[in-house]
């Protein structure tokens, strides 16, 4: 498995750069090759930021750090929940739960690419 990780940022700061710290953000890892490749064309439509909130982008920084704003979480959630493999992959189900938690609380998410 080539992991790609998603977590929740409890307190966002506009100027902070976010380094690799999956424990701090309670990250869930999924297999990049199995999922991100399949979702890529839809992820490119999702508003995000690369490294900090001063770098708006779309999609995920495949080999870097992405900040996902609350307004993009419904799109990410729909992508994850529409994947038929969610019924057989506990990690994917955990990611869906993590996205739901962030969305309900209006939090930003962080993504660490491969």
C-alpha positions as CSV (number, residue, x, y, z in Angstrom):
1,X,0.0,0.0,0.0
2,X,1.2,3.5,-0.9
3,X,-0.5,5.6,1.8
4,X,-2.1,9.0,1.4
5,X,-3.4,10.5,4.6
6,X,-6.3,12.7,5.7
7,X,-6.8,14.4,9.0
8,X,-8.6,17.3,10.7
9,X,-7.0,20.7,11.5
10,X,-8.6,21.8,14.8
11,X,-7.2,25.4,14.6
12,X,-6.4,26.8,11.2
13,X,-4.0,29.7,10.8
14,X,-3.9,31.6,7.5
15,X,-0.1,32.0,7.4
16,X,1.1,28.7,8.8
17,X,2.7,26.1,6.6
18,X,1.6,22.6,7.6
19,X,4.4,20.1,8.0
20,X,4.1,16.3,8.0
21,X,2.5,15.4,11.3
22,X,-0.2,12.8,10.9
23,X,-0.5,12.1,14.6
24,X,-1.3,15.7,15.4
25,X,-4.2,15.7,12.9
26,X,-5.5,12.2,13.7
27,X,-4.9,11.0,10.1
28,X,-6.5,8.1,8.4
29,X,-4.5,6.5,5.6
30,X,-5.9,5.0,2.5
31,X,-4.1,3.4,-0.5
32,X,-3.2,6.1,-3.0
33,X,-2.9,3.8,-6.0
34,X,-6.3,2.1,-5.3
35,X,-8.3,5.2,-4.7
36,X,-6.8,8.6,-5.6
37,X,-6.0,7.4,-9.1
38,X,-9.7,6.4,-9.6
39,X,-11.0,9.6,-8.1
40,X,-8.5,12.0,-9.7
41,X,-10.7,13.6,-12.4
42,X,-13.4,14.5,-9.8
43,X,-10.8,15.6,-7.2
44,X,-9.5,18.2,-9.6
45,X,-12.9,20.1,-9.3
46,X,-12.5,20.5,-5.6
47,X,-11.3,23.8,-4.2
48,X,-8.2,23.4,-2.0
49,X,-5.0,25.1,-0.9
50,X,-1.4,23.8,-1.2
51,X,0.7,24.1,2.0
52,X,-1.2,27.0,3.5
53,X,-4.2,29.3,2.9
54,X,-2.2,31.7,0.7
55,X,-2.0,29.2,-2.1
56,X,-5.4,28.4,-3.5
57,X,-5.6,25.5,-5.9
58,X,-7.9,22.7,-7.1
59,X,-7.5,19.0,-6.3
60,X,-4.9,17.4,-4.1
61,X,-1.1,18.0,-4.0
62,X,-0.3,14.5,-5.0
63,X,3.2,14.6,-3.6
64,X,2.7,17.4,-1.0
65,X,0.4,18.9,1.5
66,X,-3.2,20.0,0.8
67,X,-5.5,22.0,3.0
68,X,-9.2,21.2,2.3
69,X,-11.7,23.9,3.3
70,X,-15.0,23.1,4.9
71,X,-16.9,24.1,1.7
72,X,-15.1,21.3,-0.2
73,X,-15.9,18.6,2.3
74,X,-19.3,17.7,0.8
75,X,-17.7,17.0,-2.6
76,X,-14.9,14.9,-1.0
77,X,-17.5,13.0,1.1
78,X,-19.6,12.3,-2.0
79,X,-16.5,11.0,-3.9
80,X,-15.6,8.6,-1.0
81,X,-19.2,7.4,-0.3
82,X,-19.9,6.7,-3.9
83,X,-17.0,4.3,-4.2
84,X,-18.4,0.8,-4.0
85,X,-15.3,-0.5,-2.3
86,X,-16.3,1.4,0.9
87,X,-18.3,-1.7,2.1
88,X,-15.1,-3.8,2.1
89,X,-12.4,-1.4,3.2
90,X,-12.4,-0.3,6.8
91,X,-9.9,2.5,6.0
92,X,-12.2,4.0,3.4
93,X,-15.1,3.9,5.9
94,X,-12.9,5.5,8.5
95,X,-12.1,8.3,6.0
96,X,-15.8,8.9,5.3
97,X,-16.3,9.2,9.1
98,X,-13.4,11.6,9.4
99,X,-14.8,13.8,6.6
100,X,-18.2,13.8,8.2
101,X,-16.8,14.8,11.6
102,X,-14.9,17.7,10.0
103,X,-17.9,18.8,8.0
104,X,-20.2,18.8,11.0
105,X,-17.8,20.9,13.0
106,X,-16.8,23.3,10.2
107,X,-13.2,22.2,10.3
108,X,-10.5,22.2,7.6
109,X,-8.9,18.9,6.6
110,X,-5.3,18.2,5.8
111,X,-4.1,15.7,3.2
112,X,-0.6,14.3,3.0
113,X,0.3,13.0,-0.5
114,X,2.7,10.1,-1.1
